[in-house]
Amino acid sequence: MLNSGIRRYISNSVIGLLPFVLYLILHSLSRIQEQYALMASLAIAIIAEILIRGLSKSRMFSITFYVSTLALAFTLIFWLFAHNYLQVPNTYSSFCEICIVSMLIGIRLSKTFIATKFFRKRSLLQKAFLNEFYHIASLLQYTLTMHIFFVLMYEHFKMTIYDDRISDIVVYSVLPIVGILAIGIYQIARTGNIVAKLKQEEWLPIVTEKGEVTGKIAKSVSLKMKNKFLHPIVRVALISNGKVFLQERANADTLSPRKLDYPFEKYMLFNHEINLAARNSIKKMMGDEMDLPLKFLLKYVFENEETKRLTFLFIIKIEDEYSIKRTEQMNGKFWSVKQIEAAFADEIFSEPFELEFEYLKNMVLAPIDHL
């Protein structure tokens, strides 16, 4: 399998235009004849495309190589028919550049057809690379189009009194090379930034109501999509002598911000166990030194306009409510059943807690509270 380091560079769409860059360099060297510059660049384009296709086991990284190959081939054919009577300097390099821009425009206009015809059954990763290609293709198209217009203005206004060899090299070769390489460097930096964000991303399992895992998705993406997918979430009620510990949810929470709820709540991550998610939630709030026994109580599906969750409710019982270490994160208090019932009409509790309260009262709290 292709390692991520190599993939990072060969997935850069700009790499497919390096044969064109090579042609511009060879074209600017007076000792190399035009046909040899074209043939050498065309050979490199074909060989490089074959090598990269072999490394990646896919044609998805070859699109810009096809563009370079066809543009160089068309230019070589054009040279074969025109070189005997067309001796205008830089004609062929401009023709090749125009071919590249035309093909990029055609590919962008055919985006829907290409995605449907060739990438319909591809993986999400390949579709993501296709989107990256179109992003870079648009930058290349605009950059090279602007360069072509600049060349037209240069040819119209340039002075012919002095030797224009150096200025021609700068305008016809250096400027497009700098533009292409700049876009390549930008794509490398952009890819690195995306990879860094993905490394910090949390991946959530997509589950059925029975808890069967059917896929995974980035947490940040799923939260933006609200309740499209069902994800497992672990909630832990801290109980002491018939009382339950409650505190305000964070103001930034999607669900019931600033409402009273258990402090222990965590999404279960992909390939993680339910008990591990519950203990991670406790350690996040109370520290690593707390190792309290967990008891599973209830599983149910919660859904509203903002989220959809397969909730696993656990309880932890402690003998003394004052044994809990008070911190900035643990700033709530223990509530008795009577206190909760008296405040229920004020709508100060979170939606999940309101749903769980009757079950929690009858199965855990009330039997002790009535003693």
ABEGO torsion letter per residue (X at the ends): XBBAAAAAAAABAAAAAAAAAAAAAAAABAABBAAAAAAAAAAAAAAAAAAAAAAAGBAAAAAAAAAAAAAAAAAAAAAAAAAAABABBGAAAAAAAAAAAAAAAAAAAAAAAAAAAAAAABBAAAAAAAAAAAAAAAAAAAAAAAAAAAAAAAAAABBAABBAAAAAAAAAAAAAAAAAAAAAAAAAAAAAAAAAAAAABBBBBBBBAAGBBAEBBBAAAAAAAEAABBBBBBBBBBBBGGBBBBBBBBAABABGBGBBBBABBBBBBBGBBAAAAAAAAAAAAAEAABBBBBBBABBBBBBBAABBBBBBBBBBBBABAAABBBBAABABBBBBAAAAAAAAAAGABBAAAAAAAAAAAAAAAAAAAAX
